[in-house]
């Protein structure tokens, strides 16, 4: 019997990505709480540390200029009015690839103003990317003297 692939809408795709990101954050030793009606999707807490996490999800890598890559739309809003990443709205961006069932994380400060992010499929989710990118991103946020992460 073959695998059944269900057609999902954008809301469902986003919701699955949020659950996957929450599971990964939890696995990394933080507590993840879902948030509604905010410019971010999750609150990640560990002790007295609190981080706002925005989750962006793509279903699968696609062919772009002859090679497979993942692309995430990062901005808020619609169409031409879409604005780029605003680090005042959240600290951490989680980029989820549903086909890989993986994520990587970036500090919002690192990508301020960006509207899209593209990564080659071969590089997007290398071994230990989740742990390494989470540690680098949280370090960047929690230590303002650092300017880059992941």
Buried (B, 14 or more C-beta within 10 A) or exposed (E): EEEEEEEEEEEEBBBBBBBBBBEBBEEBEBBBEEBEEEEBBBBBBEEEEEBBBBBBBBBEBEEEEEEEBBBBEBBBEEEEEEEBBBBEEBBBBBBBBBEBEBBBBBBBBBBEEBBEBEBEBEEBBEEEBBBBBBBBBBEBBEEEEBEEBB
